[in-house]
C-alpha cells in the first residue's frame, strides 16, 4: 500500500492528530514529470544517450509508474473500522527503486531493522567511504559489474589492514557495503562504496578483538594501496590502456580518497541505525526540489554544501533534471548491498553471532504486526498506526481492493475527491536560441566537452586520448546530422561493457525488485 502523510508531521510523541493519504500530485516532482516526461522520452536519444547510455527499461518504468504511485485515481483500498464503521481510502504504491521516495523509505526501514536484528552484533562499527577520480567514473556508468569487483578490493584491503594492526591472521571482520552513484548533488555520476565495518574482528572462538585507533597516516597508506589495486584491476580488465594507467599513477593529486572518520561505539544501537539509514539514503531529497513551471526550470537544494563546489544549490532545465534522476535509478537484477566476512550467513552461523534489535516503546498492537507491516513502518516514521481508527481507537480491516476504473470514479465522486486522470503534457521541442547565443556556442563538438560522461568503449566518442578536430576558425563547429550518434538501440547496447545482444522481448522483462 502507499504510505500516508500525517496532518501533523512532528516527531514528538503526543502530537498525533491522525493521518491522511499523501498527495503526491501536489509535489513539485510530480508536476515536473507531468509537464516534461514526454519531452524527456522523445528527445532522450539525441540529447542524453551519448552521455548516459540508452534509457534502460527499468528507468523508464520507474518514471512512468511514479505518476500512479499514491494516487487514488489509479487504484485504491477501502479500509473500515470494525467497531464504529468509519471508512478510509488508501492508494497503492509503485514499489520501484531509485525514484519514489515513499517506496524507498519503506525499503530502507525494513532493511535497517533486519540488519540490526540479524546481521550486526552489538560491537563498535566504523564507516569507510572510498571515492574514485572523475577519469574512472565513466567505466562504472556503462559496466555495472565493476561495482562488485570494487567492493571486493576495498574489503580485501581493509581485512588485511585489520589483521596486521591486531596481529591476528585468523581475525574475521564483518562488512556491509552499499553501492552509491550519487553525491551531495544529483547532477553528477559519482560511483563509490559506503562500507559499514566492524571496528575490529572475531576470533575462531567467537570473541571480539577491537581495532586500535585509526590514524590519518593509516587511511592515507590504505588509500594509496587501493589506488594501485584499482588501477591495476581496471588495466587487467581492459578498461584502461597502459599509457593511461601510468598517467593515473603519476598524478601528484590522485583523485582517490578514503574517509574513516565516522565511528559508532558499542552499545549505541540508535547511532548504528542512523548510520545504516544514511548509507541506504535516497539519491535526492524530494523536499529540495522546487519547480518553476513558467520558466521550466528546477532549483534543487541539498541537505548540505558540496565541498568541492561550495554550494548546496543547482538550477537546471526541467528535462535535464529528469535525466539526472534517471541515471541514479538502480539497474535491474543488480544488488545494491553486499555482505562480507562476519556479516555473511555462513560465518554468523559458525561463530554463533546474532544482532541486537533497537528497543523502541511501541504499542503492543503495532509491534505484533510484523517487521514488514505497512502500518508498523508508518508508526516508526510518524508515530501513528494507520490501522487504528482515530475516531474510536478500534482496529481497521481491509474490505476491498478496487482496480476497476469506473468503480474508482464513482467512489471518488461520491466522497468529493478528484476523479480526473492526471494527463501528461505532449512532448515539446527545445526552445529556439537567439542568434547571439548561438554564435557564442563552443567550437568543440558535444562529445569533446563531456568526455568524462561518454562510453569509453564507443570509438566515436572515445576522446580521452584524442585531440579535438582542427577547424578553420571562421565558424563554430555545430553538432549536425552527420555528427550525431547512431540511435539504433541494439548497435549502442552491444558497445557497452558487460552487455550482450538484447532484443525487445528481453528489454520488456520485469526489473526484478524482488531479487534484492
C-alpha positions in Angstrom: 0.0 0.0 0.0 1.0 3.6 -0.4 2.4 5.3 2.6 0.4 8.1 4.2 1.4 11.6 5.4 0.3 13.0 8.7 -1.6 16.1 9.1 0.9 17.0 11.8 4.4 15.6 10.9 6.0 16.4 14.2 8.1 13.5 15.5 7.4 14.1 19.2 5.0 11.7 20.9 1.6 13.1 21.8 1.3 15.4 18.8 -0.6 12.9 16.6 -4.0 14.0 15.2 -4.4 11.2 12.8 -3.3 10.6 9.2 -4.4 11.4 5.7 -3.4 9.8 2.4 -0.4 11.6 0.9 -1.0 13.8 -2.1 2.0 13.2 -4.5 0.3 15.1 -7.3 0.8 18.2 -5.3 4.6 17.8 -5.1 7.0 19.6 -7.4 8.5 16.4 -8.7 5.1 15.1 -9.7 4.2 18.3 -11.5 7.6 18.4 -13.2 7.1 14.9 -14.6 3.6 15.6 -15.8 4.9 18.6 -17.8 8.2 17.3 -19.2 8.3 13.5 -19.1 7.1 13.0 -22.7 9.6 15.6 -23.8 12.3 13.7 -22.0 11.4 10.4 -23.6 11.1 12.0 -27.1 14.5 13.7 -27.0 16.5 11.3 -24.9 18.3 9.5 -27.8 19.7 12.7 -29.3 20.3 14.8 -26.1 21.3 12.3 -23.4 22.2 9.0 -24.9 25.8 9.9 -25.8 26.5 10.8 -22.2 24.2 8.4 -20.1 23.8 5.5 -22.5 20.5 4.1 -23.7 17.4 4.6 -21.5 17.2 1.4 -19.5 13.7 -0.2 -19.3 13.7 -0.2 -15.5 14.4 3.6 -15.6 11.5 4.2 -18.0 9.1 2.1 -15.9 10.1 3.8 -12.7 9.4 7.2 -14.3 6.1 6.1 -15.7 4.8 4.3 -12.7 5.8 7.2 -10.4 2.8 9.0 -11.9 0.5 6.3 -10.5 2.2 5.9 -7.1 0.0 7.0 -4.2 -2.8 8.4 -6.4 -6.3 7.2 -5.6 -7.5 7.7 -9.2 -5.4 4.7 -10.4 -6.1 2.1 -7.6 -7.3 2.2 -4.1 -8.1 0.1 -1.0 -11.1 0.5 1.2 -10.5 0.1 5.0 -13.2 0.1 7.7 -13.1 0.2 11.5 -14.6 -2.9 13.0 -16.1 -1.0 15.9 -17.5 2.3 14.6 -17.7 1.5 10.9 -15.6 4.6 9.9 -14.1 4.1 6.4 -11.0 5.4 4.7 -9.4 5.1 1.2 -5.7 4.2 0.8 -3.8 4.3 -2.5 -1.4 1.7 -3.8 2.3 2.3 -4.3 4.6 1.6 -7.3 7.3 -0.2 -5.2 10.0 0.9 -7.7 13.6 1.6 -6.7 15.5 4.9 -7.1 12.8 7.4 -7.8 9.9 7.2 -5.4 11.0 8.5 -2.0 8.0 7.0 -0.3 8.6 3.4 -1.5 12.3 3.8 -0.9 11.7 4.9 2.7 9.8 1.7 3.4 12.5 -0.4 1.9 15.3 1.2 3.8 13.4 0.9 7.1 12.8 -2.8 6.6 16.5 -3.4 5.7 18.0 -1.4 8.5 15.8 -3.1 11.1 16.7 -6.6 9.7 20.4 -5.8 9.6 20.4 -4.8 13.2 18.4 -7.8 14.4 20.1 -10.5 12.3 23.4 -9.3 10.9 25.2 -6.8 13.1 26.1 -7.8 16.7 26.5 -5.2 19.4 30.1 -4.1 18.8 31.8 -1.0 17.6 31.5 -0.1 13.9 33.2 2.3 11.5 32.1 3.7 8.2 34.7 3.7 5.3 34.0 5.7 2.2 36.2 5.2 -0.9 36.0 7.7 -3.8 37.4 7.5 -7.3 38.7 10.2 -9.6 36.5 11.5 -12.3 38.5 9.9 -15.1 37.5 6.4 -13.9 33.8 7.0 -13.0 32.6 6.7 -16.6 33.6 3.0 -16.7 31.2 2.2 -13.8 28.3 4.0 -15.6 28.4 1.5 -18.5 29.5 -1.6 -16.7 27.5 -2.3 -13.5 29.5 -5.4 -12.7 32.5 -3.2 -11.8 30.8 -2.3 -8.5 31.1 -5.9 -7.3 34.8 -6.0 -8.1 35.5 -2.6 -6.5 33.7 -3.6 -3.2 35.7 -6.8 -3.1 39.0 -4.9 -3.5 38.1 -2.5 -0.7 37.0 -5.3 1.7 40.2 -7.3 1.0 42.5 -4.4 1.8 40.5 -3.4 4.9 40.7 -7.1 6.1 44.4 -7.2 5.6 44.9 -3.9 7.4 42.8 -5.0 10.4 44.8 -8.3 10.7 48.1 -6.5 10.5 47.3 -3.9 13.2 45.8 -6.5 15.6 48.5 -9.2 14.9 45.9 -11.9 14.3 45.8 -13.6 10.9 42.7 -15.5 11.9 40.7 -12.3 12.6 37.4 -12.2 10.8 35.9 -8.7 10.5 32.4 -8.1 9.1 31.4 -5.7 6.3 28.2 -4.4 4.8 28.8 -2.5 1.5 26.3 -0.2 -0.2 26.9 1.0 -3.8 26.3 4.7 -4.3 26.1 6.5 -7.7 25.4 10.0 -6.3 27.0 12.5 -4.0 25.7 15.6 -2.3 24.1 16.9 -5.6 22.4 14.6 -8.1 23.8 16.2 -11.2 26.9 14.1 -11.4 27.5 10.3 -11.6 29.7 9.5 -8.6 30.2 5.8 -8.1 31.6 4.9 -4.6 31.1 2.3 -1.9 29.9 3.0 1.6 31.3 0.3 4.0 29.9 -0.3 7.5 32.7 -2.4 9.0 33.1 -3.9 12.5 35.8 -1.8 14.3 37.8 -5.0 14.9 37.1 -8.6 14.2 36.2 -12.0 15.6 38.5 -14.9 16.5 37.6 -18.5 15.8 36.2 -18.9 19.4 33.7 -16.1 18.8 35.5 -13.4 20.9 35.8 -9.9 19.5 39.1 -8.1 19.2 38.7 -4.3 18.9 40.7 -2.3 16.4 43.2 0.3 17.7 42.7 4.0 16.9 42.7 4.6 13.1 45.3 7.2 12.4 45.3 9.7 9.5 48.5 8.1 8.1 46.8 4.7 8.2 44.0 5.9 5.9 46.5 7.6 3.6 48.5 4.4 3.2 45.3 2.4 2.7 44.2 4.9 0.0 47.5 4.6 -1.8 47.2 0.8 -1.7 43.7 0.9 -3.0 44.7 3.3 -5.8 47.3 0.9 -7.2 45.0 -2.1 -6.9 42.1 -0.4 -8.6 44.2 0.9 -11.5 45.8 -2.5 -11.9 42.4 -4.2 -11.8 40.9 -1.9 -14.5 44.1 -2.4 -16.6 43.8 -6.2 -16.3 40.1 -6.0 -17.3 41.0 -4.0 -20.4 39.3 -0.8 -19.3 42.5 1.3 -19.2 45.5 1.4 -21.6 49.0 1.1 -20.1 49.6 4.7 -21.0 46.6 6.0 -19.2 47.2 3.7 -16.2 50.8 5.1 -15.9 49.5 8.6 -16.2 47.0 8.0 -13.4 49.7 6.5 -11.1 52.0 9.6 -11.8 49.5 12.2 -10.6 50.5 14.1 -7.5 46.9 14.5 -6.5 45.4 11.1 -7.4 41.7 11.9 -7.0 41.3 8.9 -4.8 40.1 9.4 -1.3 39.3 7.3 1.8 37.4 8.5 4.8 37.1 6.7 8.1 36.1 9.5 10.5 32.6 8.2 11.5 32.7 5.6 14.3 29.8 4.1 16.3 30.7 2.9 19.8 29.4 -0.4 21.1 26.0 -0.2 22.8 24.9 2.8 20.6 22.3 1.0 18.6 20.5 4.2 17.9 23.6 5.7 16.2 24.1 2.5 14.3 20.6 2.7 12.9 21.3 6.3 11.8 24.4 5.1 10.0 22.6 2.3 8.2 19.8 4.7 7.2 22.4 7.2 5.9 24.1 4.5 3.8 20.8 3.5 2.3 19.5 7.0 1.7 17.7 8.2 -1.4 19.7 9.8 -4.3 17.8 13.1 -3.8 15.6 15.0 -1.3 12.1 15.4 -2.6 11.6 18.5 -0.4 14.6 20.1 -2.0 13.0 20.2 -5.5 11.5 23.5 -6.4 9.9 23.6 -9.9 9.1 26.8 -11.7 6.5 25.9 -14.3 6.7 29.3 -16.1 10.4 29.1 -17.0 10.6 25.3 -17.0 13.5 25.4 -14.5 14.2 23.3 -11.5 16.0 24.6 -8.4 17.4 21.9 -6.2 18.8 22.4 -2.7 20.7 19.6 -1.0 21.0 19.0 2.8 24.5 20.4 2.9 27.0 22.2 0.8 29.1 20.4 -1.8 32.7 20.5 -0.6 34.3 21.0 -3.9 31.8 23.4 -5.4 31.0 25.3 -2.1 27.2 25.3 -2.9 24.2 23.4 -2.0 22.0 24.5 -4.9 21.8 23.8 -8.6 19.4 25.3 -11.2 18.9 23.4 -14.4 16.4 22.8 -17.2 13.5 20.6 -16.2 14.3 17.9 -18.8 17.9 17.9 -17.8 16.9 17.4 -14.2 14.8 14.3 -15.1 17.9 12.9 -16.9 19.9 13.5 -13.7 17.4 11.5 -11.6 17.2 8.7 -14.2 20.9 8.0 -14.1 20.7 7.0 -10.4 17.8 4.5 -10.8 19.4 1.1 -9.9 19.9 -1.5 -12.6 17.5 -4.4 -12.9 18.6 -7.6 -11.1 21.6 -5.9 -9.6 22.1 -5.8 -5.8 22.9 -2.5 -4.1 24.1 -4.0 -0.8 26.6 -6.8 -0.2 27.8 -8.7 2.9 31.3 -10.0 3.6 33.2 -11.7 6.4 31.4 -12.0 9.8 28.2 -10.5 8.2 27.6 -13.4 5.9 25.2 -16.2 7.0 27.9 -18.9 6.9 30.2 -17.1 9.3 27.4 -15.9 11.6 26.3 -19.5 11.9 29.8 -20.8 12.5 30.6 -18.2 15.2 27.1 -18.2 16.6 26.7 -14.4 16.1 23.4 -12.6 16.2 22.2 -9.0 16.1 20.5 -6.9 18.7 17.4 -5.0 17.9 16.9 -1.4 18.8 14.4 -1.1 21.7 11.5 1.2 21.0 8.5 1.8 23.1 6.0 0.7 20.5 2.3 -0.1 21.2 1.6 -3.8 21.5 -0.9 -3.9 18.6 1.6 -2.2 16.3 4.5 -4.3 17.3 2.6 -7.5 16.7 2.0 -6.7 13.0 5.4 -7.9 11.8 8.6 -6.2 10.6 7.4 -5.6 7.1 3.9 -4.3 8.0 3.0 -1.1 6.3 1.2 0.2 9.4 4.2 -0.6 11.7 6.6 1.2 9.4 4.3 4.2 9.4 4.4 4.2 13.1 8.3 4.2 13.1 8.4 7.2 10.8 5.5 9.3 12.0 4.4 7.8 15.4 0.9 6.8 14.3 -0.6 3.4 13.3 -2.9 4.0 10.3 -4.7 0.7 11.0 -6.0 2.1 14.3 -9.2 4.1 13.9 -8.5 7.8 15.0 -12.2 8.1 15.9 -12.7 5.3 18.4 -9.3 3.5 18.6 -10.7 0.3 17.1 -8.9 -2.0 14.6 -9.3 -1.2 10.9 -9.5 -4.0 8.3 -9.3 -4.1 4.5 -12.7 -4.8 2.9 -11.8 -4.4 -0.8 -9.1 -3.6 -3.3 -10.5 -1.7 -6.2 -8.8 -1.6 -9.6 -11.8 -1.1 -12.0 -11.7 2.4 -13.4 -15.5 3.0 -13.5 -15.9 2.0 -9.8 -13.0 4.2 -8.7 -14.6 7.2 -10.4 -17.9 6.6 -8.7 -16.3 6.3 -5.3 -14.1 9.4 -5.7 -17.1 11.4 -7.0 -19.2 10.3 -4.1 -16.7 11.4 -1.4 -15.8 14.6 -3.3 -12.3 13.8 -4.3 -10.7 14.5 -7.7 -11.6 11.8 -10.3 -9.9 13.1 -13.3 -6.9 11.2 -14.6 -3.6 13.1 -14.4 -2.6 13.9 -18.0 1.0 14.0 -19.3 1.6 17.1 -21.5 2.7 16.2 -25.0 6.4 16.4 -26.0 7.7 19.8 -26.9 10.8 20.8 -29.0 13.7 22.6 -27.4 13.4 26.4 -27.2 14.8 28.3 -30.2 18.1 30.0 -29.2 18.7 33.7 -30.2 21.3 34.2 -32.9 23.7 36.0 -30.5 23.6 33.0 -28.1 24.2 30.5 -31.0 27.3 32.5 -32.0 28.8 32.1 -28.6 28.5 28.3 -28.5 31.6 26.2 -28.0 33.7 25.4 -31.1 34.1 21.8 -29.9 31.5 19.1 -30.7 29.3 18.0 -27.8 31.2 14.8 -27.1 34.5 16.6 -26.6 33.0 18.9 -24.0 31.6 16.0 -22.0 34.4 13.4 -22.4 34.0 12.3 -18.8 30.5 11.1 -19.3 30.6 9.1 -22.5 31.1 5.4 -23.1 34.9 4.8 -23.3 34.5 1.7 -25.5 32.4 3.5 -28.1 35.0 4.6 -30.6 33.2 7.6 -32.0 33.0 9.2 -28.5 36.3 7.9 -27.1 38.0 11.3 -26.6 40.2 10.7 -23.6 43.4 10.4 -25.6 42.5 12.2 -28.8 42.8 15.8 -29.7 39.8 17.8 -30.9 39.5 18.2 -34.7 41.0 21.3 -36.2 38.7 24.0 -37.7 39.4 26.9 -39.9 38.4 29.3 -37.1 35.8 31.0 -39.1 32.6 29.3 -37.9 31.8 27.3 -34.7 31.6 23.6 -35.1 27.9 22.6 -34.9 26.6 19.2 -34.0 24.7 18.4 -37.1 23.0 15.3 -38.5 26.3 13.7 -39.6 27.9 14.1 -36.2 25.0 12.7 -34.1 25.5 9.2 -32.6 23.6 6.3 -34.1 20.2 5.9 -32.5 19.8 2.2 -33.1 19.4 0.6 -29.7 21.0 -2.7 -30.4 24.0 -1.1 -32.0 24.6 1.0 -28.9 23.9 -1.7 -26.4 26.5 -4.0 -28.0 29.2 -1.5 -27.4 28.6 -1.3 -23.6 30.9 -3.4 -21.5 29.2 -6.4 -19.9 26.2 -6.2 -22.2 25.1 -8.9 -24.6 22.9 -8.7 -27.7 19.4 -8.0 -26.5 16.1 -7.9 -28.2 12.8 -6.1 -27.4 11.5 -9.1 -25.5 14.5 -9.0 -23.2 14.1 -5.3 -22.6 10.5 -5.7 -21.6 11.2 -8.1 -18.8 10.4 -7.2 -15.2 13.1 -5.2 -13.4 13.3 -7.8 -10.6 12.9 -5.7 -7.5 12.3 -8.8 -5.5 15.9 -10.0 -6.4 17.2 -7.8 -3.7 
